[in-house]
Amino acid sequence: MRNVYDVYRRFIDFEEQAAAIYLRMASQFSPENPELSALWLNLGIQEKAHAGLLQFCLAEELLSGTLPADEEIRNIEALFSRLTKSASNPDLSVEESFRIAIELEKSEVNAIYDSLTKPLHASPYLLRQKIATSLPDHLEHLLEESRRFNVPEEALRELKRPGGGDEAKG
């Protein structure tokens, strides 16, 4: 997958998949927990905006010279496959929804998104658009929100550690 256009299209798809996960979770919690539903809806909208910025980069050929390795792309594909399946659970708990979101935000997909959209930085207007589509720190925001929704600290302990996630779970 060394074709730059294919890489951008793949990462547009990843951002759309992230949005779909968040929107699925928003729908899951909307009847009984509208505040939690709104949190997931807002994150889904931000992921849609990320996909839009990548589409703009592709259309305008504002392309990064630094592409992710094929192995990184395969890892992200596996991550999305697993997280999509988890988010589709009709009995998804609040705790598990936060685990999914934190794992997604800790993944390398966000660092690669930043790298792929770096060409936008040449334009102050486009850089502001990029900044406007992102929370200052998704991960920290999710950890704060998890406390607000009474997710036990021990449920998130491994995910909060640097490098936490699959390798930390064993």
PyMOL commands that place a pseudoatom at each C-alpha (Angstrom):
pseudoatom trace, name=CA, resn=MET, resi=1, chain=A, elem=C, hetatm=0, pos=[0.000, 0.000, 0.000]
pseudoatom trace, name=CA, resn=ARG, resi=2, chain=A, elem=C, hetatm=0, pos=[2.817, 2.407, -0.771]
pseudoatom trace, name=CA, resn=ASN, resi=3, chain=A, elem=C, hetatm=0, pos=[0.697, 4.540, -3.117]
pseudoatom trace, name=CA, resn=VAL, resi=4, chain=A, elem=C, hetatm=0, pos=[0.179, 7.841, -1.267]
pseudoatom trace, name=CA, resn=TYR, resi=5, chain=A, elem=C, hetatm=0, pos=[-3.383, 8.182, -2.579]
pseudoatom trace, name=CA, resn=ASP, resi=6, chain=A, elem=C, hetatm=0, pos=[-4.303, 4.703, -1.340]
pseudoatom trace, name=CA, resn=VAL, resi=7, chain=A, elem=C, hetatm=0, pos=[-2.819, 5.486, 2.078]
pseudoatom trace, name=CA, resn=TYR, resi=8, chain=A, elem=C, hetatm=0, pos=[-4.870, 8.679, 2.358]
pseudoatom trace, name=CA, resn=ARG, resi=9, chain=A, elem=C, hetatm=0, pos=[-8.030, 6.867, 1.250]
pseudoatom trace, name=CA, resn=ARG, resi=10, chain=A, elem=C, hetatm=0, pos=[-7.360, 4.151, 3.848]
pseudoatom trace, name=CA, resn=PHE, resi=11, chain=A, elem=C, hetatm=0, pos=[-6.967, 6.731, 6.617]
pseudoatom trace, name=CA, resn=ILE, resi=12, chain=A, elem=C, hetatm=0, pos=[-10.125, 8.531, 5.502]
pseudoatom trace, name=CA, resn=ASP, resi=13, chain=A, elem=C, hetatm=0, pos=[-11.826, 5.167, 5.967]
pseudoatom trace, name=CA, resn=PHE, resi=14, chain=A, elem=C, hetatm=0, pos=[-10.242, 4.743, 9.417]
pseudoatom trace, name=CA, resn=GLU, resi=15, chain=A, elem=C, hetatm=0, pos=[-11.579, 8.150, 10.512]
pseudoatom trace, name=CA, resn=GLU, resi=16, chain=A, elem=C, hetatm=0, pos=[-15.018, 7.158, 9.184]
pseudoatom trace, name=CA, resn=GLN, resi=17, chain=A, elem=C, hetatm=0, pos=[-14.796, 3.890, 11.125]
pseudoatom trace, name=CA, resn=ALA, resi=18, chain=A, elem=C, hetatm=0, pos=[-13.876, 5.801, 14.287]
pseudoatom trace, name=CA, resn=ALA, resi=19, chain=A, elem=C, hetatm=0, pos=[-16.885, 8.068, 13.720]
pseudoatom trace, name=CA, resn=ALA, resi=20, chain=A, elem=C, hetatm=0, pos=[-19.116, 5.019, 13.220]
pseudoatom trace, name=CA, resn=ILE, resi=21, chain=A, elem=C, hetatm=0, pos=[-17.923, 3.516, 16.512]
pseudoatom trace, name=CA, resn=TYR, resi=22, chain=A, elem=C, hetatm=0, pos=[-18.682, 6.727, 18.401]
pseudoatom trace, name=CA, resn=LEU, resi=23, chain=A, elem=C, hetatm=0, pos=[-22.038, 7.188, 16.669]
pseudoatom trace, name=CA, resn=ARG, resi=24, chain=A, elem=C, hetatm=0, pos=[-22.992, 3.590, 17.431]
pseudoatom trace, name=CA, resn=MET, resi=25, chain=A, elem=C, hetatm=0, pos=[-22.162, 4.201, 21.095]
pseudoatom trace, name=CA, resn=ALA, resi=26, chain=A, elem=C, hetatm=0, pos=[-24.154, 7.467, 21.042]
pseudoatom trace, name=CA, resn=SER, resi=27, chain=A, elem=C, hetatm=0, pos=[-27.152, 5.571, 19.753]
pseudoatom trace, name=CA, resn=GLN, resi=28, chain=A, elem=C, hetatm=0, pos=[-26.654, 2.783, 22.295]
pseudoatom trace, name=CA, resn=PHE, resi=29, chain=A, elem=C, hetatm=0, pos=[-26.863, 5.171, 25.253]
pseudoatom trace, name=CA, resn=SER, resi=30, chain=A, elem=C, hetatm=0, pos=[-29.323, 7.773, 23.924]
pseudoatom trace, name=CA, resn=PRO, resi=31, chain=A, elem=C, hetatm=0, pos=[-32.492, 6.482, 25.537]
pseudoatom trace, name=CA, resn=GLU, resi=32, chain=A, elem=C, hetatm=0, pos=[-31.210, 6.073, 29.093]
pseudoatom trace, name=CA, resn=ASN, resi=33, chain=A, elem=C, hetatm=0, pos=[-28.201, 8.390, 29.237]
pseudoatom trace, name=CA, resn=PRO, resi=34, chain=A, elem=C, hetatm=0, pos=[-28.501, 11.460, 26.992]
pseudoatom trace, name=CA, resn=GLU, resi=35, chain=A, elem=C, hetatm=0, pos=[-25.377, 13.145, 28.436]
pseudoatom trace, name=CA, resn=LEU, resi=36, chain=A, elem=C, hetatm=0, pos=[-23.207, 10.126, 27.618]
pseudoatom trace, name=CA, resn=SER, resi=37, chain=A, elem=C, hetatm=0, pos=[-24.863, 9.863, 24.228]
pseudoatom trace, name=CA, resn=ALA, resi=38, chain=A, elem=C, hetatm=0, pos=[-23.957, 13.516, 23.578]
pseudoatom trace, name=CA, resn=LEU, resi=39, chain=A, elem=C, hetatm=0, pos=[-20.310, 12.844, 24.492]
pseudoatom trace, name=CA, resn=TRP, resi=40, chain=A, elem=C, hetatm=0, pos=[-20.077, 10.010, 21.951]
pseudoatom trace, name=CA, resn=LEU, resi=41, chain=A, elem=C, hetatm=0, pos=[-22.006, 12.032, 19.343]
pseudoatom trace, name=CA, resn=ASN, resi=42, chain=A, elem=C, hetatm=0, pos=[-19.557, 14.951, 19.669]
pseudoatom trace, name=CA, resn=LEU, resi=43, chain=A, elem=C, hetatm=0, pos=[-16.558, 12.635, 19.309]
pseudoatom trace, name=CA, resn=GLY, resi=44, chain=A, elem=C, hetatm=0, pos=[-18.184, 11.020, 16.259]
pseudoatom trace, name=CA, resn=ILE, resi=45, chain=A, elem=C, hetatm=0, pos=[-18.665, 14.434, 14.664]
pseudoatom trace, name=CA, resn=GLN, resi=46, chain=A, elem=C, hetatm=0, pos=[-15.007, 15.275, 15.294]
pseudoatom trace, name=CA, resn=GLU, resi=47, chain=A, elem=C, hetatm=0, pos=[-13.922, 12.037, 13.632]
pseudoatom trace, name=CA, resn=LYS, resi=48, chain=A, elem=C, hetatm=0, pos=[-16.120, 12.894, 10.628]
pseudoatom trace, name=CA, resn=ALA, resi=49, chain=A, elem=C, hetatm=0, pos=[-14.354, 16.272, 10.466]
pseudoatom trace, name=CA, resn=HIS, resi=50, chain=A, elem=C, hetatm=0, pos=[-10.990, 14.480, 10.529]
pseudoatom trace, name=CA, resn=ALA, resi=51, chain=A, elem=C, hetatm=0, pos=[-12.096, 12.380, 7.551]
pseudoatom trace, name=CA, resn=GLY, resi=52, chain=A, elem=C, hetatm=0, pos=[-13.130, 15.576, 5.778]
pseudoatom trace, name=CA, resn=LEU, resi=53, chain=A, elem=C, hetatm=0, pos=[-9.755, 17.207, 6.342]
pseudoatom trace, name=CA, resn=LEU, resi=54, chain=A, elem=C, hetatm=0, pos=[-7.979, 14.132, 4.991]
pseudoatom trace, name=CA, resn=GLN, resi=55, chain=A, elem=C, hetatm=0, pos=[-10.293, 14.189, 1.938]
pseudoatom trace, name=CA, resn=PHE, resi=56, chain=A, elem=C, hetatm=0, pos=[-9.405, 17.837, 1.425]
pseudoatom trace, name=CA, resn=CYS, resi=57, chain=A, elem=C, hetatm=0, pos=[-5.687, 17.034, 1.660]
pseudoatom trace, name=CA, resn=LEU, resi=58, chain=A, elem=C, hetatm=0, pos=[-6.154, 14.316, -0.949]
pseudoatom trace, name=CA, resn=ALA, resi=59, chain=A, elem=C, hetatm=0, pos=[-8.256, 16.457, -3.294]
pseudoatom trace, name=CA, resn=GLU, resi=60, chain=A, elem=C, hetatm=0, pos=[-5.854, 19.396, -3.090]
pseudoatom trace, name=CA, resn=GLU, resi=61, chain=A, elem=C, hetatm=0, pos=[-2.797, 17.114, -3.149]
pseudoatom trace, name=CA, resn=LEU, resi=62, chain=A, elem=C, hetatm=0, pos=[-1.548, 18.517, 0.146]
pseudoatom trace, name=CA, resn=LEU, resi=63, chain=A, elem=C, hetatm=0, pos=[0.198, 15.219, 0.794]
pseudoatom trace, name=CA, resn=SER, resi=64, chain=A, elem=C, hetatm=0, pos=[2.670, 14.276, 3.467]
pseudoatom trace, name=CA, resn=GLY, resi=65, chain=A, elem=C, hetatm=0, pos=[6.050, 12.902, 2.520]
pseudoatom trace, name=CA, resn=THR, resi=66, chain=A, elem=C, hetatm=0, pos=[5.937, 10.674, 5.602]
pseudoatom trace, name=CA, resn=LEU, resi=67, chain=A, elem=C, hetatm=0, pos=[3.639, 7.685, 5.227]
pseudoatom trace, name=CA, resn=PRO, resi=68, chain=A, elem=C, hetatm=0, pos=[2.894, 5.007, 7.794]
pseudoatom trace, name=CA, resn=ALA, resi=69, chain=A, elem=C, hetatm=0, pos=[4.487, 1.599, 7.376]
pseudoatom trace, name=CA, resn=ASP, resi=70, chain=A, elem=C, hetatm=0, pos=[2.356, -1.253, 6.050]
pseudoatom trace, name=CA, resn=GLU, resi=71, chain=A, elem=C, hetatm=0, pos=[2.611, -2.957, 9.445]
pseudoatom trace, name=CA, resn=GLU, resi=72, chain=A, elem=C, hetatm=0, pos=[1.181, 0.139, 11.165]
pseudoatom trace, name=CA, resn=ILE, resi=73, chain=A, elem=C, hetatm=0, pos=[-1.744, 0.086, 8.746]
pseudoatom trace, name=CA, resn=ARG, resi=74, chain=A, elem=C, hetatm=0, pos=[-2.363, -3.629, 9.400]
pseudoatom trace, name=CA, resn=ASN, resi=75, chain=A, elem=C, hetatm=0, pos=[-2.279, -2.986, 13.169]
pseudoatom trace, name=CA, resn=ILE, resi=76, chain=A, elem=C, hetatm=0, pos=[-4.853, -0.223, 12.806]
pseudoatom trace, name=CA, resn=GLU, resi=77, chain=A, elem=C, hetatm=0, pos=[-7.059, -2.443, 10.629]
pseudoatom trace, name=CA, resn=ALA, resi=78, chain=A, elem=C, hetatm=0, pos=[-6.988, -5.122, 13.341]
pseudoatom trace, name=CA, resn=LEU, resi=79, chain=A, elem=C, hetatm=0, pos=[-7.721, -2.521, 16.026]
pseudoatom trace, name=CA, resn=PHE, resi=80, chain=A, elem=C, hetatm=0, pos=[-10.771, -1.209, 14.171]
pseudoatom trace, name=CA, resn=SER, resi=81, chain=A, elem=C, hetatm=0, pos=[-12.034, -4.699, 13.501]
pseudoatom trace, name=CA, resn=ARG, resi=82, chain=A, elem=C, hetatm=0, pos=[-11.866, -5.526, 17.195]
pseudoatom trace, name=CA, resn=LEU, resi=83, chain=A, elem=C, hetatm=0, pos=[-13.244, -2.204, 18.463]
pseudoatom trace, name=CA, resn=THR, resi=84, chain=A, elem=C, hetatm=0, pos=[-16.108, -2.204, 15.953]
pseudoatom trace, name=CA, resn=LYS, resi=85, chain=A, elem=C, hetatm=0, pos=[-17.112, -5.646, 17.142]
pseudoatom trace, name=CA, resn=SER, resi=86, chain=A, elem=C, hetatm=0, pos=[-16.924, -4.571, 20.793]
pseudoatom trace, name=CA, resn=ALA, resi=87, chain=A, elem=C, hetatm=0, pos=[-18.922, -1.385, 20.172]
pseudoatom trace, name=CA, resn=SER, resi=88, chain=A, elem=C, hetatm=0, pos=[-21.616, -3.424, 18.403]
pseudoatom trace, name=CA, resn=ASN, resi=89, chain=A, elem=C, hetatm=0, pos=[-22.395, -5.391, 21.557]
pseudoatom trace, name=CA, resn=PRO, resi=90, chain=A, elem=C, hetatm=0, pos=[-26.062, -4.668, 22.366]
pseudoatom trace, name=CA, resn=ASP, resi=91, chain=A, elem=C, hetatm=0, pos=[-25.210, -5.001, 26.080]
pseudoatom trace, name=CA, resn=LEU, resi=92, chain=A, elem=C, hetatm=0, pos=[-22.344, -2.510, 25.912]
pseudoatom trace, name=CA, resn=SER, resi=93, chain=A, elem=C, hetatm=0, pos=[-21.672, -1.057, 29.362]
pseudoatom trace, name=CA, resn=VAL, resi=94, chain=A, elem=C, hetatm=0, pos=[-20.640, 2.502, 30.139]
pseudoatom trace, name=CA, resn=GLU, resi=95, chain=A, elem=C, hetatm=0, pos=[-17.311, 1.164, 31.397]
pseudoatom trace, name=CA, resn=GLU, resi=96, chain=A, elem=C, hetatm=0, pos=[-16.645, -0.805, 28.216]
pseudoatom trace, name=CA, resn=SER, resi=97, chain=A, elem=C, hetatm=0, pos=[-17.608, 2.169, 26.022]
pseudoatom trace, name=CA, resn=PHE, resi=98, chain=A, elem=C, hetatm=0, pos=[-14.935, 4.250, 27.748]
pseudoatom trace, name=CA, resn=ARG, resi=99, chain=A, elem=C, hetatm=0, pos=[-12.397, 1.458, 27.354]
pseudoatom trace, name=CA, resn=ILE, resi=100, chain=A, elem=C, hetatm=0, pos=[-13.132, 1.362, 23.617]
pseudoatom trace, name=CA, resn=ALA, resi=101, chain=A, elem=C, hetatm=0, pos=[-12.848, 5.141, 23.265]
pseudoatom trace, name=CA, resn=ILE, resi=102, chain=A, elem=C, hetatm=0, pos=[-9.644, 5.406, 25.281]
pseudoatom trace, name=CA, resn=GLU, resi=103, chain=A, elem=C, hetatm=0, pos=[-8.041, 2.545, 23.377]
pseudoatom trace, name=CA, resn=LEU, resi=104, chain=A, elem=C, hetatm=0, pos=[-9.003, 4.192, 20.106]
pseudoatom trace, name=CA, resn=GLU, resi=105, chain=A, elem=C, hetatm=0, pos=[-7.617, 7.564, 21.193]
pseudoatom trace, name=CA, resn=LYS, resi=106, chain=A, elem=C, hetatm=0, pos=[-4.370, 5.985, 22.450]
pseudoatom trace, name=CA, resn=SER, resi=107, chain=A, elem=C, hetatm=0, pos=[-3.827, 4.169, 19.156]
pseudoatom trace, name=CA, resn=GLU, resi=108, chain=A, elem=C, hetatm=0, pos=[-1.319, 5.230, 16.552]
pseudoatom trace, name=CA, resn=VAL, resi=109, chain=A, elem=C, hetatm=0, pos=[-4.110, 6.323, 14.195]
pseudoatom trace, name=CA, resn=ASN, resi=110, chain=A, elem=C, hetatm=0, pos=[-4.141, 9.809, 15.773]
pseudoatom trace, name=CA, resn=ALA, resi=111, chain=A, elem=C, hetatm=0, pos=[-0.394, 10.334, 15.405]
pseudoatom trace, name=CA, resn=ILE, resi=112, chain=A, elem=C, hetatm=0, pos=[-0.603, 9.217, 11.776]
pseudoatom trace, name=CA, resn=TYR, resi=113, chain=A, elem=C, hetatm=0, pos=[-3.580, 11.548, 11.172]
pseudoatom trace, name=CA, resn=ASP, resi=114, chain=A, elem=C, hetatm=0, pos=[-1.455, 14.418, 12.514]
pseudoatom trace, name=CA, resn=SER, resi=115, chain=A, elem=C, hetatm=0, pos=[1.378, 13.453, 10.182]
pseudoatom trace, name=CA, resn=LEU, resi=116, chain=A, elem=C, hetatm=0, pos=[-0.898, 13.126, 7.135]
pseudoatom trace, name=CA, resn=THR, resi=117, chain=A, elem=C, hetatm=0, pos=[-2.494, 16.534, 7.773]
pseudoatom trace, name=CA, resn=LYS, resi=118, chain=A, elem=C, hetatm=0, pos=[0.798, 18.363, 8.445]
pseudoatom trace, name=CA, resn=PRO, resi=119, chain=A, elem=C, hetatm=0, pos=[0.749, 19.929, 4.940]
pseudoatom trace, name=CA, resn=LEU, resi=120, chain=A, elem=C, hetatm=0, pos=[-2.274, 21.968, 6.125]
pseudoatom trace, name=CA, resn=HIS, resi=121, chain=A, elem=C, hetatm=0, pos=[0.054, 23.819, 8.497]
pseudoatom trace, name=CA, resn=ALA, resi=122, chain=A, elem=C, hetatm=0, pos=[1.384, 25.946, 5.608]
pseudoatom trace, name=CA, resn=SER, resi=123, chain=A, elem=C, hetatm=0, pos=[-1.904, 27.849, 5.594]
pseudoatom trace, name=CA, resn=PRO, resi=124, chain=A, elem=C, hetatm=0, pos=[-2.925, 29.635, 8.822]
pseudoatom trace, name=CA, resn=TYR, resi=125, chain=A, elem=C, hetatm=0, pos=[-6.598, 29.256, 7.865]
pseudoatom trace, name=CA, resn=LEU, resi=126, chain=A, elem=C, hetatm=0, pos=[-6.316, 25.512, 7.229]
pseudoatom trace, name=CA, resn=LEU, resi=127, chain=A, elem=C, hetatm=0, pos=[-4.295, 25.016, 10.402]
pseudoatom trace, name=CA, resn=ARG, resi=128, chain=A, elem=C, hetatm=0, pos=[-7.067, 26.745, 12.373]
pseudoatom trace, name=CA, resn=GLN, resi=129, chain=A, elem=C, hetatm=0, pos=[-9.590, 24.404, 10.729]
pseudoatom trace, name=CA, resn=LYS, resi=130, chain=A, elem=C, hetatm=0, pos=[-7.521, 21.415, 11.803]
pseudoatom trace, name=CA, resn=ILE, resi=131, chain=A, elem=C, hetatm=0, pos=[-7.254, 22.702, 15.358]
pseudoatom trace, name=CA, resn=ALA, resi=132, chain=A, elem=C, hetatm=0, pos=[-10.987, 23.446, 15.484]
pseudoatom trace, name=CA, resn=THR, resi=133, chain=A, elem=C, hetatm=0, pos=[-11.810, 19.796, 14.731]
pseudoatom trace, name=CA, resn=SER, resi=134, chain=A, elem=C, hetatm=0, pos=[-9.844, 18.469, 17.680]
pseudoatom trace, name=CA, resn=LEU, resi=135, chain=A, elem=C, hetatm=0, pos=[-10.251, 18.573, 21.405]
pseudoatom trace, name=CA, resn=PRO, resi=136, chain=A, elem=C, hetatm=0, pos=[-7.079, 19.781, 23.113]
pseudoatom trace, name=CA, resn=ASP, resi=137, chain=A, elem=C, hetatm=0, pos=[-6.449, 16.271, 24.393]
pseudoatom trace, name=CA, resn=HIS, resi=138, chain=A, elem=C, hetatm=0, pos=[-9.016, 13.585, 23.599]
pseudoatom trace, name=CA, resn=LEU, resi=139, chain=A, elem=C, hetatm=0, pos=[-7.449, 11.111, 25.987]
pseudoatom trace, name=CA, resn=GLU, resi=140, chain=A, elem=C, hetatm=0, pos=[-7.401, 13.459, 28.976]
pseudoatom trace, name=CA, resn=HIS, resi=141, chain=A, elem=C, hetatm=0, pos=[-10.951, 14.555, 28.152]
pseudoatom trace, name=CA, resn=LEU, resi=142, chain=A, elem=C, hetatm=0, pos=[-12.104, 10.923, 28.068]
pseudoatom trace, name=CA, resn=LEU, resi=143, chain=A, elem=C, hetatm=0, pos=[-10.448, 10.172, 31.394]
pseudoatom trace, name=CA, resn=GLU, resi=144, chain=A, elem=C, hetatm=0, pos=[-12.178, 13.194, 32.963]
pseudoatom trace, name=CA, resn=GLU, resi=145, chain=A, elem=C, hetatm=0, pos=[-15.513, 12.152, 31.478]
pseudoatom trace, name=CA, resn=SER, resi=146, chain=A, elem=C, hetatm=0, pos=[-15.053, 8.562, 32.657]
pseudoatom trace, name=CA, resn=ARG, resi=147, chain=A, elem=C, hetatm=0, pos=[-14.821, 9.882, 36.223]
pseudoatom trace, name=CA, resn=ARG, resi=148, chain=A, elem=C, hetatm=0, pos=[-17.937, 11.972, 35.700]
pseudoatom trace, name=CA, resn=PHE, resi=149, chain=A, elem=C, hetatm=0, pos=[-19.811, 8.857, 34.576]
pseudoatom trace, name=CA, resn=ASN, resi=150, chain=A, elem=C, hetatm=0, pos=[-18.479, 6.869, 37.552]
pseudoatom trace, name=CA, resn=VAL, resi=151, chain=A, elem=C, hetatm=0, pos=[-16.291, 4.440, 35.633]
pseudoatom trace, name=CA, resn=PRO, resi=152, chain=A, elem=C, hetatm=0, pos=[-14.109, 2.744, 38.269]
pseudoatom trace, name=CA, resn=GLU, resi=153, chain=A, elem=C, hetatm=0, pos=[-10.475, 3.892, 38.212]
pseudoatom trace, name=CA, resn=GLU, resi=154, chain=A, elem=C, hetatm=0, pos=[-9.221, 0.293, 38.229]
pseudoatom trace, name=CA, resn=ALA, resi=155, chain=A, elem=C, hetatm=0, pos=[-11.132, -0.351, 35.001]
pseudoatom trace, name=CA, resn=LEU, resi=156, chain=A, elem=C, hetatm=0, pos=[-9.044, 2.312, 33.267]
pseudoatom trace, name=CA, resn=ARG, resi=157, chain=A, elem=C, hetatm=0, pos=[-5.727, 1.951, 35.088]
pseudoatom trace, name=CA, resn=GLU, resi=158, chain=A, elem=C, hetatm=0, pos=[-3.924, 0.016, 32.346]
pseudoatom trace, name=CA, resn=LEU, resi=159, chain=A, elem=C, hetatm=0, pos=[-5.228, 2.290, 29.629]
pseudoatom trace, name=CA, resn=LYS, resi=160, chain=A, elem=C, hetatm=0, pos=[-4.023, 5.400, 31.459]
pseudoatom trace, name=CA, resn=ARG, resi=161, chain=A, elem=C, hetatm=0, pos=[-0.423, 4.159, 31.637]
pseudoatom trace, name=CA, resn=PRO, resi=162, chain=A, elem=C, hetatm=0, pos=[1.859, 5.226, 28.785]
pseudoatom trace, name=CA, resn=GLY, resi=163, chain=A, elem=C, hetatm=0, pos=[1.875, 2.350, 26.312]
pseudoatom trace, name=CA, resn=GLY, resi=164, chain=A, elem=C, hetatm=0, pos=[-1.154, 0.805, 28.042]
pseudoatom trace, name=CA, resn=GLY, resi=165, chain=A, elem=C, hetatm=0, pos=[-3.584, -1.144, 25.946]
pseudoatom trace, name=CA, resn=ASP, resi=166, chain=A, elem=C, hetatm=0, pos=[-3.260, -4.565, 24.348]
pseudoatom trace, name=CA, resn=GLU, resi=167, chain=A, elem=C, hetatm=0, pos=[0.310, -5.165, 25.415]
pseudoatom trace, name=CA, resn=ALA, resi=168, chain=A, elem=C, hetatm=0, pos=[-0.508, -4.151, 28.981]
pseudoatom trace, name=CA, resn=LYS, resi=169, chain=A, elem=C, hetatm=0, pos=[-3.534, -6.427, 29.154]
pseudoatom trace, name=CA, resn=GLY, resi=170, chain=A, elem=C, hetatm=0, pos=[-1.486, -9.491, 28.322]
for i in range(1, 170): cmd.bond("trace and resi %d" % i, "trace and resi %d" % (i + 1))
show_as sticks, trace
zoom trace
